[in-house]
Amino acid sequence: MSNLLSNRLTEVAQLFLKLGIIGFGGPVAHIAMIEDEVVKRRQWLTQEHFLDLLGATNLIPGPNSTEMAIHIGYIYAGWLGLIVAGVCFILPAILITGLLAWVYVNYGTLPQVAPLLYGIKPVVLAIIINAIWGLGKKAIKTRQLLIIAIAVGLITWFTKVNEVIALLLGGILGMIWLRSGNQNNLMIIGLTTTTFLQTTATVNTAINNHISVPLWQLGLFFLKVGSVLFGGGYLLIAFLQGGLVEEYGWLTQQQLLDAIAIGQFTPGPVLSTATFIGYLIAGFPGAIVATLGIFLPSFLFVAALNPLMNRLRNSSWTRPFLDAVNVSAVALMVLTTVQLGIATLILPKTHSVDFLGLGMALISAVLVIRYHINTAYLILGGSMIGYLGYNYLIM
């Protein structure tokens, strides 16, 4: 029995280490790769079982592809398989991102590197738009969900409400409204919204008073994000924009854009961006703390909720809550994309539109949305164009 377990752990490690190294293209591409390996090639799971797991990952926070790896490791090789699969899948991205963070801190302001990052950013903008387009089509199933998304977006835009509270607000509104289908519950929704906004003012004031960056606070921030990150890894951008740039002031807008670009350039989970940001803020200890904080909840949620998945999926309360959380996540991503678009497509010196960047973003959006071109190729192409055009526009 021990030999069988040892062999299975080795198989799990080899598979997910390989997928972690070649896993370009985002979570949808990762899940397709995993399905090809564990269903078609190795036949560890049936197609039906795989689809059940995929649906289950949408019910808990965290990156879907990472949680699929953790689920499969647990099913095939038990508790050790759970740990081995998750660690092997995210390890290549963490190591590569950590190395790039070191390079960025030491060489990122040099002319030889700045043109590459300049060309990558419009492409990243297009990749995010593609993610929003795909998630929006799946998340906005009804007119009620669309109304909830618009309401959460407007509230967040005008009141600067914390992203976590915005998601919870959307989820509670959905749980009240969608479950009953009663239009009279709009009054209850209004009262709930008012209460949330009043408490948020106090929360945001407390957050804004922090001016230092102790490791425990950095770790706590990413642990919080990893615990409420519905809607996929791209929602991380909204949390980073609202928390680290606007509330804490630990990152500049430029650093956030660079972090997103490098996170897209590497294989594996998008959440490895946390490793890069942790290093920027507090060096190698910060990278370790941020990485543990962002990924630990995924392991804990899968381990704790795996036996309860079928019950949660069929719950009349949980289903509308999660549907509303998903559309709220899409609304937050739209707001963040608008902010990133302004920062990316406006030249810093002249404050005029960067037409080269705008053209790159539009062409990249068409290529990734219409023709499903691998994002790694788009980023490489963007870096080459940026290297050629940077000196004429920026210098």
C-alpha positions, 0 to 999 in steps of 0.5 A, spaced: 500 500 500 505 504 501 509 503 494 502 504 491 501 511 495 509 513 493 508 511 486 501 515 485 505 521 489 510 521 484 505 521 478 502 527 481 508 531 482 511 529 475 504 531 472 503 538 476 510 540 475 510 539 468 503 543 467 506 548 472 512 549 467 508 549 461 501 552 463 501 559 459 494 562 457 491 563 464 486 558 468 481 556 462 488 554 458 490 550 465 484 547 466 484 544 459 491 542 459 489 538 466 483 535 463 487 532 457 492 529 462 487 526 467 481 524 463 483 523 456 491 520 457 491 518 464 484 516 465 484 518 473 477 521 472 471 520 468 469 526 464 463 527 469 467 527 475 471 532 472 466 536 470 463 536 477 469 538 480 470 544 475 463 546 478 465 545 485 471 550 484 466 555 482 463 555 489 469 557 493 474 562 493 481 562 489 484 560 482 480 555 479 485 551 476 490 551 482 484 548 486 482 543 480 490 541 481 489 540 489 482 536 488 485 531 483 491 530 487 486 529 493 482 524 489 488 520 486 493 520 492 489 522 498 492 528 503 499 528 501 497 528 494 493 534 495 499 538 498 504 535 492 499 537 487 498 544 489 505 545 491 508 542 484 503 546 480 504 553 483 512 552 484 514 554 477 510 560 477 513 562 484 520 561 482 520 564 476 516 570 478 521 571 484 527 571 480 523 576 475 522 580 481 529 581 483 531 583 476 525 588 476 528 591 482 535 591 480 534 593 473 527 595 471 528 602 471 534 601 465 532 603 458 534 596 456 528 593 460 523 599 460 521 598 453 519 591 454 515 592 459 512 598 455 510 594 450 507 588 454 502 593 458 497 594 452 497 586 451 495 585 458 490 590 458 487 586 452 488 579 456 484 582 462 478 585 457 478 578 454 477 575 461 472 580 463 468 578 456 468 570 458 467 571 465 461 576 464 458 571 459 457 566 464 456 570 470 450 575 468 445 569 467 439 574 468 437 581 468 437 581 476 444 579 476 446 584 471 442 589 475 446 587 481 453 588 477 451 595 475 449 597 482 455 594 486 459 597 480 456 604 481 457 603 489 464 602 488 466 607 483 462 613 487 463 611 494 470 607 494 467 601 498 472 596 500 472 590 495 471 585 500 465 589 502 463 590 495 463 582 494 459 581 500 454 586 499 453 583 492 452 576 495 447 578 500 443 582 495 443 576 491 441 571 496 435 576 498 433 578 491 434 572 487 432 566 492 425 569 493 424 573 486 420 578 490 420 585 487 418 588 494 425 585 497 428 591 493 426 595 499 430 590 504 436 591 499 436 598 499 437 598 507 442 593 507 446 597 502 445 603 506 448 599 512 454 596 509 456 603 506 456 606 513 460 600 516 465 601 510 466 608 512 469 606 518 473 600 515 476 604 510 478 610 515 482 605 519 485 602 513 488 608 511 491 610 517 497 604 516 503 607 513 508 602 515 509 595 512 510 589 517 510 582 514 504 580 518 500 586 515 502 584 508 501 577 509 494 578 512 492 582 506 494 577 501 490 572 506 484 576 506 484 576 498 485 569 497 480 568 502 474 572 498 477 571 491 471 569 487 471 570 480 478 567 478 485 570 479 484 576 474 479 579 480 486 580 484 487 586 480 481 589 483 484 588 490 491 590 489 488 596 485 483 598 491 488 596 497 495 596 495 495 602 491 489 607 493 488 605 500 495 603 503 499 606 498 504 601 498 505 600 490 504 606 485 500 605 479 506 604 475 508 598 479 502 595 479 502 595 472 509 592 471 507 586 476 501 584 472 505 584 466 510 580 469 505 575 472 502 574 465 508 573 462 510 567 467 506 560 466 502 558 472 497 561 476 495 568 475 496 569 483 503 568 483 503 576 482 503 576 489 510 573 489 512 579 485 509 584 489 511 581 496 518 582 493 517 589 491 514 591 498 519 587 503 524 583 499 524 575 499 521 575 506 515 579 503 515 574 497 514 568 502 509 571 506 505 574 500 505 567 497 503 563 503 497 568 504 494 568 497 495 560 496 494 557 503 486 559 503 485 554 496 488 548 500 484 549 506 478 550 502 479 544 498 480 540 504 475 542 508 469 543 503 470 537 498 465 532 502 460 538 502 460 540 495 454 537 492 450 539 498 453 546 497 451 546 489 444 544 491 443 549 496 437 554 495 441 559 499 448 558 497 447 558 489 444 565 489 449 568 493 455 565 489 451 567 482 451 574 485 458 574 488 460 572 481 457 578 477 459 583 483 466 580 481 466 582 474 463 589 476 469 590 480 474 587 474 471 592 469 472 598 474 479 596 475 480 595 467 478 602 466 483 605 471 489 601 468 487 603 461 487 610 463 494 609 466 496 605 460 494 609 454 496 616 457 503 618 455 506 620 462 510 626 459 505 629 454 498 626 457 496 625 450 493 618 448 498 613 446 496 611 439 501 605 439 499 602 445 491 603 443 493 600 437 496 594 440 491 593 445 485 593 440 489 588 436 491 584 441 484 584 444 481 581 437 487 576 437 485 573 443 478 574 443 476 572 436 482 567 434 484 565 441 491 566 440 496 564 446 497 570 451 504 568 451 505 569 444 501 576 444 506 578 450 512 576 446 510 580 440 508 586 445 515 586 448 518 586 441 514 592 438 515 596 445 522 595 444 522 598 437 517 604 439 519 606 446 524 611 444 520 615 439 514 615 444 517 616 451 524 618 450 
